[in-house]
Amino acid sequence: MTKTKLLSLTTTGAVFVSLLFTGVAPTSNVQAASYIKVHYTLKKGNKAFSHKSFKVKKNAKVITGLKKGWHVKSTNGFVTSIAGRSQNKSKNIYWTYTINGKYASKGAYQQPLHRNDRIVWKLAGIK
Protein backbone atom coordinates (compact mmCIF):
# COMPACT_ATOMS: atom_id res chain seq x y z
CA MET A 1 0.00 0.00 0.00
CA THR A 2 1.37 3.40 -0.90
CA LYS A 3 1.80 6.19 1.62
CA THR A 4 -0.95 8.22 -0.09
CA LYS A 5 -3.50 5.41 0.16
CA LEU A 6 -2.52 4.69 3.77
CA LEU A 7 -2.83 8.37 4.68
CA SER A 8 -6.22 8.58 2.96
CA LEU A 9 -7.55 5.51 4.80
CA THR A 10 -6.21 6.76 8.13
CA THR A 11 -7.81 10.20 7.65
CA THR A 12 -11.15 8.70 6.61
CA GLY A 13 -11.11 6.38 9.62
CA ALA A 14 -10.23 9.22 12.00
CA VAL A 15 -13.08 11.38 10.69
CA PHE A 16 -15.57 8.53 11.00
CA VAL A 17 -14.48 7.69 14.57
CA SER A 18 -14.63 11.35 15.64
CA LEU A 19 -18.13 11.68 14.20
CA LEU A 20 -19.16 8.49 15.93
CA PHE A 21 -17.98 9.74 19.33
CA THR A 22 -19.58 13.17 18.93
CA GLY A 23 -22.97 11.61 18.19
CA VAL A 24 -23.02 12.86 14.61
CA ALA A 25 -23.52 10.09 12.14
CA PRO A 26 -23.12 10.52 8.42
CA THR A 27 -26.49 10.32 6.67
CA SER A 28 -27.37 9.89 3.08
CA ASN A 29 -29.59 12.30 1.17
CA VAL A 30 -32.06 9.45 0.75
CA GLN A 31 -32.49 9.15 4.53
CA ALA A 32 -32.84 12.90 5.03
CA ALA A 33 -35.41 13.15 2.23
CA SER A 34 -37.60 10.48 3.81
CA TYR A 35 -38.31 12.65 6.90
CA ILE A 36 -40.21 15.92 7.16
CA LYS A 37 -40.54 18.50 9.91
CA VAL A 38 -44.00 19.37 11.25
CA HIS A 39 -45.20 21.73 14.00
CA TYR A 40 -47.92 21.12 16.59
CA THR A 41 -49.74 23.49 18.94
CA LEU A 42 -52.22 22.44 21.62
CA LYS A 43 -54.90 24.89 22.76
CA LYS A 44 -57.58 24.86 25.40
CA GLY A 45 -60.14 27.36 24.18
CA ASN A 46 -58.10 30.09 22.51
CA LYS A 47 -55.09 29.76 24.82
CA ALA A 48 -52.09 27.70 23.65
CA PHE A 49 -50.57 25.48 26.33
CA SER A 50 -47.98 23.49 24.38
CA HIS A 51 -45.89 23.75 21.19
CA LYS A 52 -43.60 21.11 19.71
CA SER A 53 -41.92 20.35 16.39
CA PHE A 54 -41.05 16.88 15.16
CA LYS A 55 -39.39 15.02 12.36
CA VAL A 56 -41.66 12.28 11.08
CA LYS A 57 -41.52 9.97 8.10
CA LYS A 58 -42.80 11.43 4.86
CA ASN A 59 -46.55 10.67 4.45
CA ALA A 60 -46.96 9.97 8.19
CA LYS A 61 -50.42 10.72 9.55
CA VAL A 62 -51.41 13.59 11.88
CA ILE A 63 -51.82 11.14 14.76
CA THR A 64 -48.16 10.05 14.42
CA GLY A 65 -46.72 13.41 15.44
CA LEU A 66 -49.37 13.91 18.09
CA LYS A 67 -48.52 10.60 19.76
CA LYS A 68 -44.81 11.34 19.44
CA GLY A 69 -45.17 14.38 21.68
CA TRP A 70 -48.03 13.71 24.07
CA HIS A 71 -50.01 10.94 25.73
CA VAL A 72 -53.09 10.47 23.53
CA LYS A 73 -56.31 8.52 24.03
CA SER A 74 -58.78 7.81 21.26
CA THR A 75 -62.03 5.95 20.74
CA ASN A 76 -63.28 4.71 17.35
CA GLY A 77 -60.69 6.84 15.53
CA PHE A 78 -61.57 10.07 17.39
CA VAL A 79 -59.04 11.71 19.71
CA THR A 80 -60.63 12.00 23.15
CA SER A 81 -57.72 13.08 25.34
CA ILE A 82 -54.35 14.77 24.80
CA ALA A 83 -51.81 15.40 27.57
CA GLY A 84 -54.38 14.55 30.25
CA ARG A 85 -56.98 17.00 28.94
CA SER A 86 -60.16 15.17 27.96
CA GLN A 87 -63.26 15.99 25.98
CA ASN A 88 -66.55 16.44 27.82
CA LYS A 89 -69.52 15.12 25.85
CA SER A 90 -72.14 16.52 28.23
CA LYS A 91 -70.77 20.06 27.68
CA ASN A 92 -70.13 19.52 23.92
CA ILE A 93 -66.37 20.05 24.41
CA TYR A 94 -64.26 18.09 21.93
CA TRP A 95 -60.79 17.97 20.40
CA THR A 96 -60.65 19.29 16.82
CA TYR A 97 -57.68 20.15 14.65
CA THR A 98 -56.62 22.35 11.75
CA ILE A 99 -53.73 22.04 9.32
CA ASN A 100 -52.19 25.28 8.14
CA GLY A 101 -55.25 27.19 9.37
CA LYS A 102 -57.89 25.02 7.69
CA TYR A 103 -60.04 22.28 9.16
CA ALA A 104 -58.94 18.91 7.88
CA SER A 105 -61.20 16.87 5.65
CA LYS A 106 -60.00 13.59 7.18
CA GLY A 107 -59.54 12.17 10.64
CA ALA A 108 -56.18 12.24 12.41
CA TYR A 109 -55.54 8.57 11.55
CA GLN A 110 -56.06 9.18 7.80
CA GLN A 111 -54.76 12.74 7.20
CA PRO A 112 -51.21 12.68 5.75
CA LEU A 113 -48.62 15.22 6.81
CA HIS A 114 -46.49 17.35 4.50
CA ARG A 115 -43.27 19.28 5.06
CA ASN A 116 -43.68 22.21 7.50
CA ASP A 117 -47.37 21.56 8.17
CA ARG A 118 -48.70 23.45 11.19
CA ILE A 119 -51.24 21.40 13.12
CA VAL A 120 -53.29 23.07 15.85
CA TRP A 121 -55.32 20.87 18.18
CA LYS A 122 -58.02 22.73 20.09
CA LEU A 123 -60.16 21.57 23.01
CA ALA A 124 -63.29 23.71 22.89
CA GLY A 125 -67.05 23.71 22.74
CA ILE A 126 -68.78 22.83 19.50
CA LYS A 127 -72.11 24.47 18.73
Number of C-alpha atoms within 10 A of each C-alpha: 6 7 8 9 10 11 12 12 12 12 12 11 12 12 11 14 13 12 13 12 9 8 8 11 12 9 8 8 8 8 9 10 10 12 17 18 17 19 19 20 17 23 18 15 12 10 10 13 10 14 13 14 17 17 15 20 19 15 14 17 18 24 18 16 22 22 13 14 16 15 12 17 16 10 8 6 12 14 20 21 19 21 14 11 14 16 18 15 10 6 10 11 18 18 22 20 22 15 19 13 11 11 12 14 10 10 16 19 14 13 16 16 24 19 15 14 19 19 25 20 20 21 23 18 16 10 5
